[in-house]
Amino acid sequence: MEADIFENVKEKQNEDIESFLGEKRKLIQPTSLKDPQLKNLKEALVDWINSTLKPEHIVVQSLEEDLFDGLVLHHLLMRLAGVHLSVDEIALTSAAQIRKLEVILGHMNQHLGLEEDQTKWSVQLIHNKDLLATVHLLVAMVRRFQPELELPPNVEVEVVVVEVSKMGLSRNT
């Protein structure tokens, strides 16, 4: 009886691992996260968002935690580009957040003059709280909608690409 229980767990683990096979992720090196240049850029972007959305009483504290569901990006798009989208104000489920982000990023990319294959961000990356993708998106927005805003110049971030394969994790810098 107990052997059957463990067999099901093993099968479930194999299914979970197989769902990640071939997946590649770019991760910021921990040393880069401590870099003063990156910290200054993140602070400048948070300040820009907060000053832009102050009339709507929206306050952002963390780029990763506060932008993944689409609410802040939705309000930025409305305020900066005058675009009013027929999406739910607050998306509670992950599926609803992803649908909302698809609509918002589609319109955002149009206003930025970019095709999806030209961007360094995607719905999945933003929803997965990918800091690198979020920063790329926000910098592109600042350059398009508020080019006079000074951002820290020449910020370099060291990334590691991690890939899941049948052999395990492989890492490239």
C-alpha positions in Angstrom: 0.0 0.0 0.0 2.7 2.5 1.0 4.8 1.6 -2.1 1.8 2.8 -4.3 1.8 6.2 -2.5 5.5 6.7 -3.2 5.2 5.6 -6.8 2.6 8.3 -7.4 4.9 10.9 -5.8 7.7 9.8 -8.1 5.5 10.0 -11.2 4.3 13.5 -10.2 7.9 14.7 -9.7 8.9 13.4 -13.1 5.9 15.2 -14.7 6.9 18.4 -12.9 10.5 18.2 -14.1 9.5 17.4 -17.7 7.4 20.5 -17.8 10.6 22.6 -17.3 12.8 20.7 -19.8 14.4 23.0 -22.3 13.4 26.1 -20.3 16.0 28.9 -20.2 16.0 31.7 -17.8 18.2 34.8 -17.4 19.0 35.5 -13.8 20.9 38.5 -12.5 24.1 37.6 -10.7 23.7 38.3 -7.0 26.8 40.6 -7.1 25.0 42.7 -9.8 22.0 43.1 -7.5 24.2 44.8 -5.0 25.7 47.1 -7.6 25.0 50.8 -6.7 24.3 51.6 -10.4 21.5 49.0 -10.6 20.2 50.2 -7.2 20.1 53.8 -8.4 18.3 52.8 -11.6 15.7 50.8 -9.7 15.2 53.7 -7.3 14.9 56.2 -10.2 12.3 53.9 -11.9 10.3 53.5 -8.7 10.4 57.3 -8.1 9.2 57.9 -11.7 6.3 55.5 -11.4 5.3 56.9 -8.1 5.4 60.5 -9.3 3.5 59.6 -12.5 0.8 57.7 -10.6 0.6 59.9 -7.6 -2.8 61.4 -8.7 -4.2 57.9 -8.7 -2.8 57.1 -5.2 -0.7 54.2 -6.5 2.6 53.6 -4.7 5.2 51.2 -5.9 7.8 49.9 -3.5 9.3 46.9 -5.5 9.6 46.6 -9.2 9.3 42.8 -9.1 6.5 42.6 -6.7 4.3 45.5 -7.7 4.3 45.2 -11.5 3.7 41.5 -12.2 -0.1 41.6 -12.2 -0.5 44.4 -14.7 -2.3 46.9 -12.5 0.6 49.5 -12.4 1.4 49.0 -16.1 -2.2 49.5 -16.9 -2.3 52.8 -15.1 1.0 53.9 -16.6 -0.3 53.2 -20.1 -3.5 55.1 -19.4 -1.7 58.1 -17.9 1.2 58.3 -20.4 -0.4 57.3 -23.6 -4.0 58.1 -22.9 -5.0 54.5 -23.7 -8.1 53.2 -22.0 -8.4 49.4 -22.2 -11.4 47.3 -21.4 -9.6 45.0 -18.9 -10.5 44.3 -15.3 -9.0 46.9 -12.9 -7.8 44.1 -10.6 -7.0 40.6 -11.8 -7.1 38.2 -9.0 -6.2 34.9 -10.6 -2.9 34.1 -12.4 -4.8 33.4 -15.6 -6.6 36.7 -15.4 -3.3 38.5 -14.7 -1.7 36.9 -17.7 -4.6 37.9 -20.0 -4.5 41.4 -18.7 -0.7 41.6 -19.3 -1.1 40.3 -22.8 -3.5 43.2 -23.6 -1.4 45.8 -21.8 1.9 44.7 -23.3 0.4 44.4 -26.7 -0.7 48.1 -26.6 2.5 49.1 -24.8 4.7 47.6 -27.5 2.6 49.4 -30.2 3.2 52.7 -28.5 6.9 51.9 -28.1 7.0 51.1 -31.8 8.3 47.5 -31.1 7.3 44.1 -32.3 7.2 41.4 -29.7 10.3 39.7 -31.1 12.2 43.0 -30.6 11.6 43.3 -26.9 13.6 42.1 -23.9 10.4 41.4 -22.0 7.4 39.2 -22.4 4.1 38.6 -20.6 5.6 35.5 -19.0 8.7 37.2 -17.8 6.9 40.2 -16.3 4.3 37.9 -14.7 7.2 35.7 -13.3 8.6 38.9 -11.6 11.7 38.9 -13.7 13.6 42.0 -12.6 15.7 42.2 -15.8 12.7 42.1 -18.1 10.8 44.6 -15.9 13.7 47.1 -15.9 14.1 46.8 -19.7 10.4 47.5 -20.2 10.4 50.5 -17.8 13.5 52.0 -19.3 11.9 51.8 -22.8 8.8 53.5 -21.4 10.8 56.3 -19.8 12.7 56.8 -23.1 9.5 56.9 -25.1 7.2 58.9 -22.8 9.5 61.0 -20.7 12.9 61.2 -22.5 14.0 64.3 -20.5 14.1 62.2 -17.3 17.6 61.4 -16.4 18.3 57.7 -15.6 21.7 56.5 -14.4 23.8 56.0 -17.5 25.7 52.8 -18.6 24.2 50.4 -16.0 25.6 47.0 -16.6 24.1 43.9 -15.2 25.9 40.5 -15.2 23.4 37.7 -16.0 23.5 34.0 -15.9 21.5 31.8 -18.3 20.2 28.7 -16.6 18.8 25.9 -18.8 16.9 22.8 -17.6 17.8 19.6 -19.4 17.5 15.9 -18.7 21.1 16.1 -17.3 20.1 18.7 -14.8 20.7 22.5 -14.8 23.4 24.0 -17.0 24.7 27.5 -16.5 26.2 30.0 -19.0 27.4 33.5 -18.2 
